[in-house]
């Protein structure tokens, strides 16, 4: 993975290794910029998605829902 704008020429035997902008590794997204922004956004989306059932449950108070959030 290169952090510069120029592509690298990496070879394994006769095969050239493709340079990508991002890839998944151990459940996270690794970007060529070294930024964690996308990883944080994905995890927030997952957490908020799991809370969707809590928001719909009408027997719980708004205060409890906000505390969970």
Phi, psi and omega per residue, in radians:
X1 nan 2.243 -3.137
X2 -1.880 2.483 3.085
X3 -1.710 -0.103 3.102
X4 -1.537 2.959 -3.123
X5 -1.405 -0.355 -3.129
X6 -1.462 2.371 -3.124
X7 -1.227 2.616 3.100
X8 -1.639 2.629 3.061
X9 -1.888 1.613 -3.118
X10 -1.931 2.291 -3.114
X11 -2.198 2.576 3.011
X12 -2.178 1.780 -3.013
X13 1.177 -2.163 3.112
X14 -1.646 -0.094 -3.088
X15 -1.613 2.414 3.064
X16 -1.618 2.342 3.131
X17 -1.460 2.285 -3.125
X18 -1.309 2.363 3.056
X19 -1.622 2.226 -3.099
X20 -2.063 2.833 3.123
X21 -1.397 -0.658 3.115
X22 -2.653 2.765 3.080
X23 -2.678 2.795 3.137
X24 -1.584 2.355 3.123
X25 -2.561 2.109 3.131
X26 0.907 0.738 3.080
X27 1.436 -0.002 3.141
X28 -2.098 2.854 3.104
X29 -1.771 2.186 3.113
X30 -1.823 2.224 -3.137
X31 -1.884 2.714 -3.135
X32 -1.261 -0.185 3.100
X33 -1.537 -0.239 -3.094
X34 1.464 0.102 -3.099
X35 -1.397 2.573 3.073
X36 -1.805 0.127 -3.040
X37 -0.993 -0.849 -3.109
X38 -1.112 -0.691 -3.141
X39 -1.087 -0.780 3.135
X40 -1.127 -0.745 3.131
X41 -1.092 -0.730 3.124
X42 -1.110 -0.758 -3.128
X43 -1.183 -0.662 3.075
X44 -1.114 -0.736 3.107
X45 -1.063 -0.716 3.110
X46 -1.137 -0.776 -3.116
X47 -1.138 -0.765 -3.140
X48 -1.187 -0.580 3.073
X49 -1.110 -0.649 3.118
X50 -1.221 -0.480 3.133
X51 -1.404 -0.131 -3.111
X52 -0.976 -0.705 3.131
X53 -1.138 -0.628 3.129
X54 -1.144 -0.740 -3.120
X55 -1.094 -0.624 -3.087
X56 -1.347 -0.384 -3.086
X57 -1.268 1.967 -2.980
X58 -1.429 -0.252 -3.088
X59 -1.403 -0.198 3.140
X60 -1.660 2.555 -3.102
X61 -1.306 2.772 3.099
X62 -1.105 -0.635 3.128
X63 -1.060 -0.739 3.115
X64 -1.149 -0.746 3.135
X65 -1.081 -0.746 3.120
X66 -1.165 -0.623 3.092
X67 -1.128 -0.678 3.098
X68 -1.182 -0.626 -3.140
X69 -1.138 nan nan
